[in-house]
């Protein structure tokens, strides 16, 4: 069972998302919060696997909340759910440790799929918005590229292959099929890649790969 928390200052949005998540027998809503401060408090009080977090909220916004949530001893994975597909704050949230973001008008079935994917360790980014967001707000400067490339040099050739596919958005199952390896082996490679690159999740690894010019 995937334990979820909904974080949004709009009560109707919280109600709608709760109704949606409750239709999936594999998902349970264990907490709700109206702002980032409540989210951190309630995540600390409940074991939360995945938090769906709005960006713009009073007291503590979604970016700052993501940082604090990811710093908890048993941190939940975070999906940013926003109206603003080109908002710079969403990129900041991904950098802060979110595992993905979706627009609020995303098809309900895709939201449910995102919860399952993120709970399983994959990333879930709205395809068009994610590409535009990264291109616009993640400009690669020379010093940034040099740092990224030096980190990539820590990877083995096989890990480099895995990172290339990960940066394209492939799931562990996709990577396993493309590289003819077990999914458990892919997971082990991904874990070592995150450690070597000094990042906390797949999204940050993909951004670092883009900084280094991997996969163009």
Beta strands, then each sheet from edge to edge (+ up, - down):
strand 1: 2-7
strand 2: 27-33
strand 3: 50-53
strand 4: 77-82
strand 5: 100-103
strand 6: 124-125
sheet 1: 2+ 1+ 3+ 4+ 5+ 6+
end
